[in-house]
Every structure is written in C-alpha cells, then in structure tokens.
C-alpha cells in the first residue's frame, strides 16, 4: 500500500523510510497521536518531527515542543507534546515524559538517539511501543530513495543509485549527502563518481574531526585493520560503549561494521604511521594492548584500564614494558602514585629501556628513593637513537639530578629538552607529563618564565583530544593564575573543562586548585567559602604525590584562610613525608616549606611554621629560591610583630613576585601597609600591593566568565574609593585621608558620599559596619 504524500515543509532534504512515512500518515489522522522514533544522527528524526508538527497544526491541533527547561506535566493531554533528543533531558523531565507516556490518552511524539540511553528512556519506549512499533531510522532502501526523488521531482539512473547505496551502505545521512553531491553532468566523464566519493568522504572526515578521539581511533581500527585484527575490539566489553556511540553518530553500523565511504574517509586523513600500525600483522594479545593504548591516547581512562586489565597476567605480548607502563600510568592518573610505583616493582622494566624513566617518575613521585636507587639509569642510546628513547634518557637523568641538594643547572636543561622531544610522541603513557615535570623543576628553581614556556609549547603541540591536553591546560591555568593573569587563567580553565570525558582524579585536584586559587585572589571571602565547599569533598580523600604538591599548597593555604586546615591535614602531612623521604631536595621542597609558613601565619600558630622556616634558612646558602623565601619569611614575621621596614618589605615582596609568588608578595605589602602609622609608608606599600596584584574590575571579571555585568569590584567601589574606605575604617579624618593619598579633604568627602550611596549605608554606624564586612572580604581577595 502506498503511503500518502508527505506535506511539504522547509526540510525536504532528508530521505525518510517507508516506515517513517506510514507513521507520519497515521499520526496525522489519530485522535491521540503517539509515537516513539529512534535513530542515529542525520537519520531524519528531526525532519520527521518537523513534518509531523507542521501537518498536525495544519489539521488544527495544538503542538507543543518540550524544552530543556519546560514542564511536560502542565501540557494538556489533548495537545501533542513533541520531544526531540529525549536522551539529553534531565531526570526530572524524563519522569514527566514517562508519566505522560504511561497515560494512553495523552498525545506524545518522542525522538531520541539510540545511545546514550538513560534507564527512563527505555521505560518511555516500552509504554509507546505497546500501541505501535517504534519508528527505527538509520538506513534507507532503494524504494525509499526513489520515493524521495519522486517528491522532489528528480530522477537518478539505476546505476548511479546502486553506486550511492553501495558507497554509503544505505546510511541515511550519507545517502542524503551523496544525493546532494550527485550531478548527472559528471556521470559521462566520471563513471566511478570519484568527485561524489570525495565530496561525501569530506563530510565523513569532518564528522571524524568532531567526535571523541577514542571513537575516532576505534573507527580507524574497525575500518582499516585486517578482519582478524578487528575481532578483539568487537569482542571487548570495554568497546561496547564506543561501538554504540559510533552507531549513534552515524559512523558505524549497529554491529560495529563500517561502510565503504567511512573507511575511505578514515584512511584519507590518517597519518602514515597509524596506517602502518593498523595494517601490520599483530598477535591477538598485542591487538588488545593496542586497543588499550588507543583508549589512553584518547584520554579515556576507564576504557584504557578495563582493556589492559582484561589481559591475562601471562599474556604473550611483544612489549611487556608497554603493559606495565600503561597500567602504572592508569594508577597514577587515579591519584595513586604509590600503587603505580608498586606496579613497576612487580614488573621491572627492561634495563636500558624507556620504561626505566617511567618507573623513575613513579618511584620519585611516590617518595620511594630506595626503589629509585635499585633502578638502573636509562642507558645511552645507540648510534641511531629514537626520539622517545632519547627523551626518556634525558627525563631520567634530569629527574635524578633534580633530587640533589645542590641540583645542577643541567637538571632543568635535560628536563626541558625531554619535554620538547616528547612532543613527538604525545600518546606515550606516563605517570606524569614530562612537560609538567620540567615546569615543576623550573618553578622549584625560581625560573617562572621557563615553566610557562614549557607548558605553553606542550599545549600547542598536544592534540586536541590527547590524553595530556586537559592536564596541560590546567597547568597553564595554574601558572597564569600565579602570574597575575586572571583572564588567561580563566580561558585555559574553560578550555580544559570543555574537553569531553571526565577529569581523572589527579586532574580534579589540579582543577579545584585553580578554582579555589582564583576565588581567593579575585573574589570575596564569601565566594571563596562557596568554591571551597564545592571542592572539599572532591579532593579530601585523594592521594597526593610529589607532582601534585604545588597545587596542593594552593588548597592548603586557602583552607587555612577559612579555618578549615584539618580537612587537608592528612594530604599536607603526606606531601611532607614524600619530600622528606627524598632527602628534602630544595628544588622540590621549597614551595612545600613556604606553604607551611603561610599556613602558620594564617592560623597564627608560630610553632607550625617554625620547622618550615628553619628548613628554608638551612637551604638558603645553596638554593636562591629558598634564600628569597627565607628573607621574605623573616620580613613577614617582623611585620606581624609590628616592625615595618618599608624598604625590606618592598624588596621582599618584589623578590617573591619575581619568583612566581606575586600574590604572596602583594599580601606581604598589604600586611605591611596595615601595620604602620607612617602615611607615606602606607601609600607606598599599598601601591606595591596593587602593582603586584592588580585588582580586576568586576566588569572584566564578568567578561572573562562570559557574563555581561559592568559593576565595579569590591562591592561596586572604584580603586580610589577602596583606598578611602580602608582609611575611613582606620578612623582617620578627611584631612588625614587626603594627606595620605594626596587628594583634598573635599574630594575625600565626595568619595565618602559616593561610597554611602554605592553600598546603601543609611547612617555612619551603618557605613562603618558595611565597610568592615566589605574590606574584610576584599583584603583577602585583593591585598
């Protein structure tokens, strides 16, 4: 039986199946239209819903579309509720749709992709399937295309139609693109339709560029590798989600198969080394390992772990070190560096292999120098060294040298060179990114610009979907935050958060460090408390290691500022244990000691800071950064005791800033300005504090966050008004305030009147009360 013609709408390009046409005709005539539609991207779901909605409105029916914020429970039963992308709705709205689906008198038309498939969507499908079978889209037949062409008044030769169906496997969106690209004028001179093939393949290549890297690699594997090499991927439980995602994206058949144009597109954009890797004969266990490495390279920690753990302990793989390195790297990413170290003890790397450097990273990170000593150093390369081999040799040598109490300059040089060479092998699993190790050693030596350059270079060279990209972007944000570049920090943080997938536990620690650090520097105390509450439960149980010590110090000092030092007490003790076990090398320990001093200051507990201060003083003679911190610590203690030497405070503050601690330098200057009665010293030190930590306007901060507010910072106070407010709280008269900041008493009076209006003060006592709150919050965020 021929289905009635489909009403003309704006969308007539997508080819619809006979089943879809019949369902549409039925919907139009029913008293209570009800239908469940499922299909991959580009299969015609939205086109079907649009045409159904248009036809129902033409018939006088009320049609309502459910939005992400809508309420399905308020839609009358007779009105036709249309729900597209059901799989994207939150649980509350899915419950509403399910309640409507369970009511046979309620009109409901639903469409969704086949994956992901939340549990409630299955229940919705069952309710609607009781009345009519679901409309399943995704592939079209010859008759479907012919009916489509008839509607458009177009024709196509049988030979051309057969070629298009063979090329696309009948996948709806590919057929649609092929029909759009076909031109009868090309047929005579291009019987193989090479131009059409290239046009459709280009669309597939674009789609491949937009899907998660783990899926892209799976499609490459399934499309290019020999048949026997595809079996482990198809049989792996860890790959089931990838195959379902590939089908939902319209790039794989439901059984994981690929169609000719997808295979051609994948091959056309694949690097030569990847083609060689996939087409070379490989043993079954090696195929599983390759799949696990692909998942790691794509940043899919869960799939990488599940796949590599599916290998039997005695699996015959050609490179056992690769299994060990990947397994250890997975544990490190889970914030369990001690377990990563144990993995290398259980399966030691081959002497002289790159795995030695990986093991060294894990042992050092876990604070196990005994294991490092038992590990042979990576040997010199042969006459024709490999890039990865040389990078690992430099990494191993530089890391070991950085543990020396008087670490040579060559340690940092070796690590920077290793980071540069690792750019050529971004997929290699590592317990820590070599560029991060180099940056940490640079920071430990006080070379802030070197750390920034290394991380920036690594970000630029790392693939968008590479496993290390999120971590590198977060370090980029952390460095920008400490360099007083909040806009850059927010941009890098946002880029990291936009990446697909879930951050690893170690990345979560770094991410929360940036969020908390930004709130402490640029928001109010109340905002910091909110951010800290959100972060606390995500980080309080994470294991820390040498390479996460620096972001942990940001969290430790913020927690101390909020009176919540006990939350991270265990992690703080663990970091000290790791550093101490390694012999307290100044390159790695200075920032830990400095954080201990800051914590003692914030908690007003001199006994807590004394050991850290003593360690810095002891290391000062051989380590320039330790010397800078020791001098600054002494000046800070003097300031807290009321002894403000303006020259010493300014020098110490600027030295801290030069060492990458501008925020701390600004705080020191701010403390000094509040503990002296000398008005010129107050002005001088406030100027230093503002220079080292420029206060963002709220407008710029909102712009950086993507908002549109234009209100000034500090409760809508300008910079000058802020200075006046601080001095008003100190009890100074208008004349004294004017003399301090070099303005007339009349101008001071105008500023005070403006402040009253801005913060809504109704009396002098109300003004003073509100200023105390405002300044107390702002002093911590903006010293």
FENGIQUI-V168089 format. One record per residue. N is the residue number from 1. RES is the residue in three letters. SS is DSSP state (H for helix, E for strand, - for the rest). PSI is psi in whole degrees, -180 to 180 (999 if undefined). Layout:
N&RES&SS&PSI  N&RES&SS&PSI
This chain:
1&UNK&-&132  2&UNK&-&130  3&UNK&-&148  4&UNK&-&156  5&UNK&-&147  6&UNK&-&133  7&UNK&-&143  8&UNK&-&135  9&UNK&-&-176  10&UNK&-&-26  11&UNK&-&98  12&UNK&-&16  13&UNK&-&-30  14&UNK&-&133  15&UNK&-&128  16&UNK&-&149  17&UNK&-&166  18&UNK&H&-39  19&UNK&H&-42  20&UNK&H&-40  21&UNK&H&-42  22&UNK&H&-41  23&UNK&H&-39  24&UNK&H&-45  25&UNK&H&-39  26&UNK&H&-41  27&UNK&H&-40  28&UNK&H&-31  29&UNK&H&-10  30&UNK&-&151  31&UNK&-&-39  32&UNK&-&87  33&UNK&-&126  34&UNK&E&133  35&UNK&E&145  36&UNK&E&124  37&UNK&E&133  38&UNK&E&139  39&UNK&-&159  40&UNK&-&177  41&UNK&-&134  42&UNK&-&11  43&UNK&-&-5  44&UNK&-&10  45&UNK&H&-54  46&UNK&H&-37  47&UNK&H&-42  48&UNK&H&-44  49&UNK&H&-39  50&UNK&H&-45  51&UNK&H&-38  52&UNK&H&-45  53&UNK&H&-43  54&UNK&H&-46  55&UNK&H&-39  56&UNK&H&-39  57&UNK&H&-39  58&UNK&H&-30  59&UNK&-&4  60&UNK&-&12  61&UNK&-&151  62&UNK&-&123  63&UNK&E&129  64&UNK&E&135  65&UNK&E&136  66&UNK&-&124  67&UNK&-&173  68&UNK&-&-22  69&UNK&-&0  70&UNK&-&173  71&UNK&-&105  72&UNK&H&-25  73&UNK&H&-16  74&UNK&H&-5  75&UNK&-&125  76&UNK&-&148  77&UNK&-&-36  78&UNK&-&-32  79&UNK&-&142  80&UNK&E&112  81&UNK&E&122  82&UNK&E&126  83&UNK&E&114  84&UNK&-&153  85&UNK&-&53  86&UNK&H&-34  87&UNK&H&-13  88&UNK&H&-8  89&UNK&-&152  90&UNK&-&172  91&UNK&H&-38  92&UNK&H&-44  93&UNK&H&-31  94&UNK&H&-38  95&UNK&H&-41  96&UNK&H&-44  97&UNK&H&-39  98&UNK&H&-42  99&UNK&H&-38  100&UNK&H&-39  101&UNK&H&-32  102&UNK&-&-11  103&UNK&-&105  104&UNK&-&-12  105&UNK&-&-4  106&UNK&-&129  107&UNK&-&129  108&UNK&E&127  109&UNK&E&120  110&UNK&E&141  111&UNK&E&146  112&UNK&E&163  113&UNK&-&158  114&UNK&-&-13  115&UNK&-&139  116&UNK&-&160  117&UNK&-&85  118&UNK&-&152  119&UNK&H&-42  120&UNK&H&-28  121&UNK&H&-33  122&UNK&H&-41  123&UNK&H&-39  124&UNK&H&-44  125&UNK&H&-41  126&UNK&H&-41  127&UNK&H&-45  128&UNK&H&-31  129&UNK&H&-18  130&UNK&-&-24  131&UNK&-&-43  132&UNK&-&149  133&UNK&-&149  134&UNK&-&152  135&UNK&E&109  136&UNK&E&116  137&UNK&-&170  138&UNK&-&-40  139&UNK&E&145  140&UNK&-&156  141&UNK&-&173  142&UNK&H&-44  143&UNK&H&-33  144&UNK&H&-43  145&UNK&H&-41  146&UNK&H&-42  147&UNK&H&-39  148&UNK&H&-45  149&UNK&H&-38  150&UNK&H&-43  151&UNK&H&-36  152&UNK&H&-8  153&UNK&-&29  154&UNK&-&162  155&UNK&-&160  156&UNK&-&134  157&UNK&-&150  158&UNK&H&-37  159&UNK&H&-44  160&UNK&H&-40  161&UNK&H&-41  162&UNK&H&-42  163&UNK&H&-44  164&UNK&H&-44  165&UNK&H&-38  166&UNK&H&-43  167&UNK&H&-40  168&UNK&H&-9  169&UNK&-&17  170&UNK&-&6  171&UNK&E&125  172&UNK&H&-51  173&UNK&H&-30  174&UNK&H&-40  175&UNK&H&-44  176&UNK&H&-45  177&UNK&H&-39  178&UNK&H&-42  179&UNK&H&-39  180&UNK&H&-32  181&UNK&H&-16  182&UNK&-&139  183&UNK&-&120  184&UNK&H&-28  185&UNK&H&-20  186&UNK&H&-19  187&UNK&H&-43  188&UNK&-&-38  189&UNK&-&-8  190&UNK&-&65  191&UNK&-&-26  192&UNK&-&-5  193&UNK&-&47  194&UNK&H&-39  195&UNK&H&-42  196&UNK&H&-42  197&UNK&H&-46  198&UNK&H&-40  199&UNK&H&-45  200&UNK&H&-39  201&UNK&H&-35  202&UNK&H&-39  203&UNK&H&-41  204&UNK&H&-44  205&UNK&H&-40  206&UNK&H&-43  207&UNK&H&-39  208&UNK&H&-32  209&UNK&H&-17  210&UNK&H&-8  211&UNK&-&163  212&UNK&-&146  213&UNK&H&-36  214&UNK&H&-38  215&UNK&H&-42  216&UNK&H&-45  217&UNK&H&-37  218&UNK&H&-40  219&UNK&H&-41  220&UNK&H&-45  221&UNK&H&-48  222&UNK&H&-26  223&UNK&H&-27  224&UNK&H&-36  225&UNK&-&153  226&UNK&-&160  227&UNK&H&-45  228&UNK&H&-22  229&UNK&H&-14  230&UNK&H&-20  231&UNK&H&-48  232&UNK&H&-37  233&UNK&H&-44  234&UNK&H&-30  235&UNK&H&-12  236&UNK&-&131  237&UNK&H&-32  238&UNK&H&-21  239&UNK&H&-7  240&UNK&H&-44  241&UNK&H&-36  242&UNK&H&-43  243&UNK&H&-40  244&UNK&H&-40  245&UNK&H&-41  246&UNK&H&-39  247&UNK&H&-42  248&UNK&H&-28  249&UNK&-&-4  250&UNK&-&20  251&UNK&-&-15  252&UNK&-&150  253&UNK&-&168  254&UNK&-&-29  255&UNK&-&8  256&UNK&-&0  257&UNK&-&161  258&UNK&-&156  259&UNK&-&160  260&UNK&H&-44  261&UNK&H&-31  262&UNK&H&-42  263&UNK&H&-43  264&UNK&H&-41  265&UNK&H&-44  266&UNK&H&-42  267&UNK&H&-35  268&UNK&H&-26  269&UNK&-&5  270&UNK&-&133  271&UNK&-&151  272&UNK&H&-39  273&UNK&H&-31  274&UNK&H&-38  275&UNK&H&-46  276&UNK&H&-41  277&UNK&H&-39  278&UNK&H&-26  279&UNK&H&-14  280&UNK&-&145  281&UNK&-&132  282&UNK&-&145  283&UNK&-&161  284&UNK&H&-47  285&UNK&H&-36  286&UNK&H&-31  287&UNK&H&-40  288&UNK&H&-42  289&UNK&H&-43  290&UNK&H&-41  291&UNK&H&-42  292&UNK&H&-41  293&UNK&H&-36  294&UNK&H&-43  295&UNK&H&-41  296&UNK&H&-48  297&UNK&H&-31  298&UNK&-&-1  299&UNK&-&14  300&UNK&-&86  301&UNK&H&-40  302&UNK&H&-47  303&UNK&H&-39  304&UNK&H&-45  305&UNK&H&-47  306&UNK&H&-38  307&UNK&H&-47  308&UNK&H&-32  309&UNK&H&-14  310&UNK&-&-15  311&UNK&-&136  312&UNK&-&150  313&UNK&-&-31  314&UNK&-&25  315&UNK&-&137  316&UNK&-&83  317&UNK&-&151  318&UNK&-&-21  319&UNK&-&84  320&UNK&H&-33  321&UNK&H&-32  322&UNK&H&-39  323&UNK&H&-46  324&UNK&H&-47  325&UNK&H&-41  326&UNK&H&-45  327&UNK&H&-46  328&UNK&H&-39  329&UNK&H&-35  330&UNK&H&-45  331&UNK&H&-37  332&UNK&H&-43  333&UNK&H&-27  334&UNK&-&9  335&UNK&-&41  336&UNK&-&65  337&UNK&H&-32  338&UNK&H&-38  339&UNK&H&-37  340&UNK&H&-41  341&UNK&H&-41  342&UNK&H&-37  343&UNK&H&-43  344&UNK&H&-25  345&UNK&H&-41  346&UNK&H&-34  347&UNK&-&79  348&UNK&-&143  349&UNK&-&157  350&UNK&-&137  351&UNK&-&134  352&UNK&-&-1  353&UNK&-&164  354&UNK&-&-24  355&UNK&H&-22  356&UNK&H&-43  357&UNK&H&-38  358&UNK&H&-44  359&UNK&H&-39  360&UNK&H&-41  361&UNK&H&-45  362&UNK&H&-45  363&UNK&H&-44  364&UNK&H&-45  365&UNK&H&-34  366&UNK&-&-3  367&UNK&-&43  368&UNK&-&74  369&UNK&H&-25  370&UNK&H&-40  371&UNK&H&-34  372&UNK&H&-41  373&UNK&H&-32  374&UNK&-&-5  375&UNK&-&123  376&UNK&-&141  377&UNK&-&152  378&UNK&-&129  379&UNK&-&160  380&UNK&-&148  381&UNK&-&163  382&UNK&-&-177  383&UNK&-&-29  384&UNK&-&77  385&UNK&-&150  386&UNK&-&158  387&UNK&H&-47  388&UNK&H&-43  389&UNK&H&-44  390&UNK&H&-39  391&UNK&H&-44  392&UNK&H&-35  393&UNK&H&-46  394&UNK&H&-40  395&UNK&H&-46  396&UNK&H&-46  397&UNK&H&-45  398&UNK&H&-39  399&UNK&H&-45  400&UNK&H&-42  401&UNK&H&-30  402&UNK&H&-16  403&UNK&-&-7  404&UNK&-&139  405&UNK&-&-30  406&UNK&-&66  407&UNK&-&129  408&UNK&-&158  409&UNK&H&-26  410&UNK&H&-22  411&UNK&H&-49  412&UNK&H&-39  413&UNK&H&-46  414&UNK&H&-41  415&UNK&H&-38  416&UNK&H&-41  417&UNK&H&-39  418&UNK&H&-42  419&UNK&H&-40  420&UNK&H&-41  421&UNK&H&-31  422&UNK&H&-16  423&UNK&H&-30  424&UNK&H&-10  425&UNK&H&63  426&UNK&-&-16  427&UNK&-&-11  428&UNK&-&123  429&UNK&-&141  430&UNK&-&145  431&UNK&-&-25  432&UNK&-&148  433&UNK&-&126  434&UNK&H&-37  435&UNK&H&-34  436&UNK&H&-41  437&UNK&H&-45  438&UNK&H&-42  439&UNK&H&-40  440&UNK&H&-42  441&UNK&H&-38  442&UNK&H&-45  443&UNK&H&-38  444&UNK&H&-20  445&UNK&-&-2  446&UNK&-&11  447&UNK&-&79  448&UNK&H&-43  449&UNK&H&-36  450&UNK&H&-43  451&UNK&H&-44  452&UNK&H&-43  453&UNK&H&-42  454&UNK&H&-46  455&UNK&H&-42  456&UNK&H&-43  457&UNK&H&-40  458&UNK&H&-40  459&UNK&H&-44  460&UNK&H&-32  461&UNK&H&-9  462&UNK&-&133  463&UNK&-&149  464&UNK&-&-37  465&UNK&-&15  466&UNK&-&155  467&UNK&-&-31  468&UNK&-&-8  469&UNK&H&-44  470&UNK&H&-45  471&UNK&H&-41  472&UNK&H&-41  473&UNK&H&-38  474&UNK&H&-38  475&UNK&H&-36  476&UNK&H&-42  477&UNK&H&-42  478&UNK&H&-43  479&UNK&H&-42  480&UNK&H&-39  481&UNK&H&-46  482&UNK&H&-21  483&UNK&-&10  484&UNK&-&43  485&UNK&-&72  486&UNK&H&-35  487&UNK&H&-42  488&UNK&H&-38  489&UNK&H&-44  490&UNK&H&-37  491&UNK&H&-44  492&UNK&H&-39  493&UNK&H&-44  494&UNK&H&-39  495&UNK&H&-39  496&UNK&H&-40  497&UNK&H&-23  498&UNK&H&-16  499&UNK&-&144  500&UNK&-&162  501&UNK&-&176  502&UNK&-&133  503&UNK&-&142  504&UNK&-&162  505&UNK&H&-41  506&UNK&H&-38  507&UNK&H&-32  508&UNK&H&-41  509&UNK&H&-45  510&UNK&H&-43  511&UNK&H&-46  512&UNK&H&-31  513&UNK&H&-42  514&UNK&H&-45  515&UNK&H&-47  516&UNK&H&-43  517&UNK&H&-40  518&UNK&H&-41  519&UNK&H&-40  520&UNK&H&-36  521&UNK&H&-33  522&UNK&H&4  523&UNK&-&-180  524&UNK&-&170  525&UNK&H&-38  526&UNK&H&-41  527&UNK&H&-40  528&UNK&H&-43  529&UNK&H&-39  530&UNK&H&-47  531&UNK&H&-40  532&UNK&H&-42  533&UNK&H&-39  534&UNK&H&-35  535&UNK&H&-30  536&UNK&H&-51  537&UNK&H&-21  538&UNK&H&-18  539&UNK&H&-15  540&UNK&-&-23  541&UNK&-&5  542&UNK&-&140  543&UNK&-&139  544&UNK&-&161  545&UNK&-&-176  546&UNK&H&-36  547&UNK&H&-11  548&UNK&H&8  549&UNK&H&-42  550&UNK&H&-51  551&UNK&H&-30  552&UNK&H&-35  553&UNK&H&-35  554&UNK&H&-43  555&UNK&H&-37  556&UNK&H&-47  557&UNK&H&-35  558&UNK&H&-42  559&UNK&H&-40  560&UNK&H&-40  561&UNK&H&-32  562&UNK&-&5  563&UNK&-&27  564&UNK&-&40  565&UNK&H&-27  566&UNK&H&-25  567&UNK&H&-40  568&UNK&H&17  569&UNK&H&-42  570&UNK&H&-42  571&UNK&H&-39  572&UNK&H&-41  573&UNK&H&-38  574&UNK&H&-42  575&UNK&H&-43  576&UNK&H&-40  577&UNK&H&-44  578&UNK&H&-48  579&UNK&H&-43  580&UNK&H&-42  581&UNK&H&-31  582&UNK&-&1  583&UNK&-&17  584&UNK&-&53  585&UNK&-&126  586&UNK&H&-33  587&UNK&H&-34  588&UNK&H&-19  589&UNK&H&-21  590&UNK&H&-44  591&UNK&H&-30  592&UNK&H&-44  593&UNK&H&-43  594&UNK&H&-40  595&UNK&H&-37  596&UNK&H&-39  597&UNK&H&-46  598&UNK&H&-39  599&UNK&H&-42  600&UNK&H&-39  601&UNK&H&-48  602&UNK&H&-34  603&UNK&H&-5  604&UNK&-&46  605&UNK&-&89  606&UNK&H&-34  607&UNK&H&-29  608&UNK&H&-34  609&UNK&H&-19  610&UNK&H&-48  611&UNK&H&-38  612&UNK&H&-40  613&UNK&H&-41  614&UNK&H&-39  615&UNK&H&-41  616&UNK&H&-43  617&UNK&H&-41  618&UNK&H&-34  619&UNK&H&-9  620&UNK&-&-31  621&UNK&-&-24  622&UNK&-&-8  623&UNK&-&111  624&UNK&H&-41  625&UNK&H&-40  626&UNK&H&-38  627&UNK&H&-43  628&UNK&H&-46  629&UNK&H&-39  630&UNK&H&-45  631&UNK&H&-46  632&UNK&H&-39  633&UNK&H&-41  634&UNK&H&-42  635&UNK&H&-41  636&UNK&H&-46  637&UNK&H&-40  638&UNK&H&-42  639&UNK&H&-44  640&UNK&H&-25  641&UNK&-&2  642&UNK&-&8  643&UNK&-&97  644&UNK&-&104  645&UNK&-&105  646&UNK&H&-43  647&UNK&H&-45  648&UNK&H&-41  649&UNK&H&-47  650&UNK&H&-43  651&UNK&H&-45  652&UNK&H&-41  653&UNK&H&-44  654&UNK&H&-35  655&UNK&H&-41  656&UNK&H&-43  657&UNK&H&-42  658&UNK&H&-26  659&UNK&-&10  660&UNK&-&14  661&UNK&-&49  662&UNK&H&-38  663&UNK&H&-45  664&UNK&H&-38  665&UNK&H&-41  666&UNK&H&-39  667&UNK&H&-41  668&UNK&H&-47  669&UNK&H&-39  670&UNK&H&-43  671&UNK&H&-43  672&UNK&H&-40  673&UNK&H&-25  674&UNK&-&-2  675&UNK&-&32  676&UNK&-&151  677&UNK&-&-5  678&UNK&-&112  679&UNK&H&-35  680&UNK&H&-34  681&UNK&H&-41  682&UNK&H&-50  683&UNK&H&-43  684&UNK&H&-47  685&UNK&H&-33  686&UNK&H&-38  687&UNK&H&-41  688&UNK&H&-44  689&UNK&H&-43  690&UNK&H&-34  691&UNK&H&-41  692&UNK&H&-29  693&UNK&-&78  694&UNK&-&131  695&UNK&-&126  696&UNK&-&143  697&UNK&-&154  698&UNK&H&-31  699&UNK&H&-44  700&UNK&H&-38  701&UNK&H&-43  702&UNK&H&-39  703&UNK&H&-41  704&UNK&H&-31  705&UNK&H&-8  706&UNK&-&7  707&UNK&-&-172  708&UNK&-&14  709&UNK&-&147  710&UNK&-&18  711&UNK&-&142  712&UNK&-&168  713&UNK&H&175  714&UNK&H&54  715&UNK&H&35  716&UNK&H&25  717&UNK&-&142  718&UNK&-&173  719&UNK&H&-46  720&UNK&H&-40  721&UNK&H&-36  722&UNK&H&-46  723&UNK&H&-43  724&UNK&H&-43  725&UNK&H&-43  726&UNK&H&-44  727&UNK&H&-33  728&UNK&H&-42  729&UNK&H&-26  730&UNK&-&0  731&UNK&-&15  732&UNK&-&149  733&UNK&-&170  734&UNK&H&-38  735&UNK&H&-43  736&UNK&H&-39  737&UNK&H&-45  738&UNK&H&-42  739&UNK&H&-31  740&UNK&H&-42  741&UNK&H&14  742&UNK&-&49  743&UNK&-&167  744&UNK&-&154  745&UNK&H&-33  746&UNK&H&-40  747&UNK&H&-38  748&UNK&H&-43  749&UNK&H&-42  750&UNK&H&-41  751&UNK&H&-44  752&UNK&H&-42  753&UNK&H&-40  754&UNK&H&-40  755&UNK&H&-43  756&UNK&H&-47  757&UNK&H&-42  758&UNK&H&-41  759&UNK&H&4  760&UNK&-&35  761&UNK&-&133  762&UNK&-&-12  763&UNK&-&172  764&UNK&H&-40  765&UNK&H&-38  766&UNK&H&-40  767&UNK&H&-48  768&UNK&H&-40  769&UNK&H&-44  770&UNK&H&-35  771&UNK&H&-35  772&UNK&H&-44  773&UNK&H&-46  774&UNK&H&-47  775&UNK&H&-36  776&UNK&H&-41  777&UNK&H&-45  778&UNK&H&-30  779&UNK&H&-36  780&UNK&H&-40  781&UNK&H&-32  782&UNK&-&81  783&UNK&-&999
